[in-house]
Amino acid sequence: MARTVNPSVHAVRREAFVDAAQRLIQAKGYEQMSVQDVLDALDASRGAFYHYFDSKTALLEAVIDQQVDGALSSVGPLLSDPTLSAIAKLRGVFGGITSWKNARRELLLGLMETWLSDDNAIVREKLRREVTQRVTPLIADVVAQGVSEQTFSASSPAHAAQVFVSLLLAANEVASRLFVAREANEITFDQARQTLDAYEEGLGRVLGARPGSVALVDEATLHLWFD
């Protein structure tokens, strides 16, 4: 008789591998992490690992899926809320990202340079692709709504959304690099502000929005991270 697998137990055990891998990636980088490191962290057997994943790459993809799922669960309801205007939805997305980072500031500070290292380049690229694929259709709907509300003038909501998401992801990484540079006293507060202002302006132009209506970072957050 075939062994019956309890789906909930299977999910919990699989999630333990994903959580352990995420911690190791943050601590030492994806390239430096081995499958054995994950096994040691959980005191698990190699057979247990391969019951859930057929490779280290498959485990990485599960880590990325977990991160994207977490992000979408926080902004998905907001983006689909029929009572909100397009501008309000985008501001809610930016505000949600900011609140998430502010609430985890100490953790992010400890991980920033490791996350930006060459050892995590593969993870960052896979995350960028996954976010682009899953978030762009949601943003396209918001852009189309903004066009119908006459707050955006983008000629093609779908294409504008692709550029918008790409620029937003770039702004997020640039903000991290600006923080590291500011901590090393390589740039001034005003230089960090001017760079992020340029991204904010670019995001607004992609949508054809009124200048200043798309606010990427508020003043309080700028001072929290860069002052």
Contacts in CASP RR format, 6 or more apart in sequence:
PFRMAT RR
TARGET T0000
AUTHOR 0000-0000-0000
METHOD contacts of the structure
MODEL  1
MARTVNPSVHAVRREAFVDAAQRLIQAKGYEQMSVQDVLDALDASRGAFY
HYFDSKTALLEAVIDQQVDGALSSVGPLLSDPTLSAIAKLRGVFGGITSW
KNARRELLLGLMETWLSDDNAIVREKLRREVTQRVTPLIADVVAQGVSEQ
TFSASSPAHAAQVFVSLLLAANEVASRLFVAREANEITFDQARQTLDAYE
EGLGRVLGARPGSVALVDEATLHLWFD
10 52 0 8 1.000
13 48 0 8 1.000
13 52 0 8 1.000
14 52 0 8 1.000
14 62 0 8 1.000
15 66 0 8 1.000
16 42 0 8 1.000
17 38 0 8 1.000
17 42 0 8 1.000
17 44 0 8 1.000
17 49 0 8 1.000
17 52 0 8 1.000
17 53 0 8 1.000
17 59 0 8 1.000
17 62 0 8 1.000
18 59 0 8 1.000
18 62 0 8 1.000
18 63 0 8 1.000
18 66 0 8 1.000
20 38 0 8 1.000
20 41 0 8 1.000
20 42 0 8 1.000
21 33 0 8 1.000
21 38 0 8 1.000
21 59 0 8 1.000
21 60 0 8 1.000
21 62 0 8 1.000
21 63 0 8 1.000
22 63 0 8 1.000
22 66 0 8 1.000
22 67 0 8 1.000
23 41 0 8 1.000
24 33 0 8 1.000
24 37 0 8 1.000
24 38 0 8 1.000
24 41 0 8 1.000
25 33 0 8 1.000
25 60 0 8 1.000
25 63 0 8 1.000
25 120 0 8 1.000
25 123 0 8 1.000
26 111 0 8 1.000
26 114 0 8 1.000
26 115 0 8 1.000
27 114 0 8 1.000
28 37 0 8 1.000
28 114 0 8 1.000
28 119 0 8 1.000
29 114 0 8 1.000
29 117 0 8 1.000
29 119 0 8 1.000
29 120 0 8 1.000
29 123 0 8 1.000
30 60 0 8 1.000
30 119 0 8 1.000
30 120 0 8 1.000
30 122 0 8 1.000
30 123 0 8 1.000
31 118 0 8 1.000
31 119 0 8 1.000
31 120 0 8 1.000
31 122 0 8 1.000
32 119 0 8 1.000
33 56 0 8 1.000
34 56 0 8 1.000
35 46 0 8 1.000
35 49 0 8 1.000
35 56 0 8 1.000
35 59 0 8 1.000
38 44 0 8 1.000
38 49 0 8 1.000
38 59 0 8 1.000
39 45 0 8 1.000
39 46 0 8 1.000
39 48 0 8 1.000
39 49 0 8 1.000
49 59 0 8 1.000
53 59 0 8 1.000
53 62 0 8 1.000
60 122 0 8 1.000
60 123 0 8 1.000
60 126 0 8 1.000
61 126 0 8 1.000
63 123 0 8 1.000
64 123 0 8 1.000
64 126 0 8 1.000
64 127 0 8 1.000
64 130 0 8 1.000
65 130 0 8 1.000
67 127 0 8 1.000
68 127 0 8 1.000
68 130 0 8 1.000
68 131 0 8 1.000
68 134 0 8 1.000
71 131 0 8 1.000
72 134 0 8 1.000
72 135 0 8 1.000
74 96 0 8 1.000
74 100 0 8 1.000
75 92 0 8 1.000
75 93 0 8 1.000
75 96 0 8 1.000
76 138 0 8 1.000
78 84 0 8 1.000
78 89 0 8 1.000
78 92 0 8 1.000
78 93 0 8 1.000
79 89 0 8 1.000
79 93 0 8 1.000
79 138 0 8 1.000
79 139 0 8 1.000
79 141 0 8 1.000
79 142 0 8 1.000
80 138 0 8 1.000
81 89 0 8 1.000
85 145 0 8 1.000
85 146 0 8 1.000
85 149 0 8 1.000
85 151 0 8 1.000
86 142 0 8 1.000
86 143 0 8 1.000
86 145 0 8 1.000
86 146 0 8 1.000
86 149 0 8 1.000
86 151 0 8 1.000
86 152 0 8 1.000
87 146 0 8 1.000
87 151 0 8 1.000
87 209 0 8 1.000
87 213 0 8 1.000
87 214 0 8 1.000
89 142 0 8 1.000
89 145 0 8 1.000
90 142 0 8 1.000
90 214 0 8 1.000
91 214 0 8 1.000
91 215 0 8 1.000
94 215 0 8 1.000
94 216 0 8 1.000
94 217 0 8 1.000
95 218 0 8 1.000
97 172 0 8 1.000
98 217 0 8 1.000
98 218 0 8 1.000
98 221 0 8 1.000
101 108 0 8 1.000
102 221 0 8 1.000
102 224 0 8 1.000
105 224 0 8 1.000
105 225 0 8 1.000
112 176 0 8 1.000
112 179 0 8 1.000
112 180 0 8 1.000
113 180 0 8 1.000
114 120 0 8 1.000
115 124 0 8 1.000
115 176 0 8 1.000
116 173 0 8 1.000
116 176 0 8 1.000
116 177 0 8 1.000
116 180 0 8 1.000
124 173 0 8 1.000
128 169 0 8 1.000
131 165 0 8 1.000
131 169 0 8 1.000
132 162 0 8 1.000
132 165 0 8 1.000
132 166 0 8 1.000
132 169 0 8 1.000
135 165 0 8 1.000
136 161 0 8 1.000
136 162 0 8 1.000
136 165 0 8 1.000
137 161 0 8 1.000
139 161 0 8 1.000
139 164 0 8 1.000
139 165 0 8 1.000
140 157 0 8 1.000
140 158 0 8 1.000
140 160 0 8 1.000
140 161 0 8 1.000
141 157 0 8 1.000
142 161 0 8 1.000
143 152 0 8 1.000
143 154 0 8 1.000
143 157 0 8 1.000
143 160 0 8 1.000
143 161 0 8 1.000
143 164 0 8 1.000
143 207 0 8 1.000
144 157 0 8 1.000
146 152 0 8 1.000
146 207 0 8 1.000
147 153 0 8 1.000
147 154 0 8 1.000
147 157 0 8 1.000
151 209 0 8 1.000
151 210 0 8 1.000
151 213 0 8 1.000
152 160 0 8 1.000
152 207 0 8 1.000
152 208 0 8 1.000
152 209 0 8 1.000
153 207 0 8 1.000
153 208 0 8 1.000
153 209 0 8 1.000
154 160 0 8 1.000
154 206 0 8 1.000
154 207 0 8 1.000
154 208 0 8 1.000
160 206 0 8 1.000
160 207 0 8 1.000
163 206 0 8 1.000
164 203 0 8 1.000
164 206 0 8 1.000
164 207 0 8 1.000
167 199 0 8 1.000
167 202 0 8 1.000
167 203 0 8 1.000
167 206 0 8 1.000
168 203 0 8 1.000
170 199 0 8 1.000
171 196 0 8 1.000
171 199 0 8 1.000
171 200 0 8 1.000
171 203 0 8 1.000
171 216 0 8 1.000
174 195 0 8 1.000
174 196 0 8 1.000
174 199 0 8 1.000
175 196 0 8 1.000
175 217 0 8 1.000
175 225 0 8 1.000
178 187 0 8 1.000
178 191 0 8 1.000
178 192 0 8 1.000
178 195 0 8 1.000
178 196 0 8 1.000
178 226 0 8 1.000
179 192 0 8 1.000
179 225 0 8 1.000
179 226 0 8 1.000
181 187 0 8 1.000
181 192 0 8 1.000
182 188 0 8 1.000
182 189 0 8 1.000
182 192 0 8 1.000
182 225 0 8 1.000
182 226 0 8 1.000
189 222 0 8 1.000
189 223 0 8 1.000
189 226 0 8 1.000
189 227 0 8 1.000
192 222 0 8 1.000
192 226 0 8 1.000
193 222 0 8 1.000
193 226 0 8 1.000
196 216 0 8 1.000
196 217 0 8 1.000
196 222 0 8 1.000
199 216 0 8 1.000
200 212 0 8 1.000
200 214 0 8 1.000
200 215 0 8 1.000
200 216 0 8 1.000
200 217 0 8 1.000
201 211 0 8 1.000
203 214 0 8 1.000
203 216 0 8 1.000
204 211 0 8 1.000
204 212 0 8 1.000
204 213 0 8 1.000
204 214 0 8 1.000
207 214 0 8 1.000
END
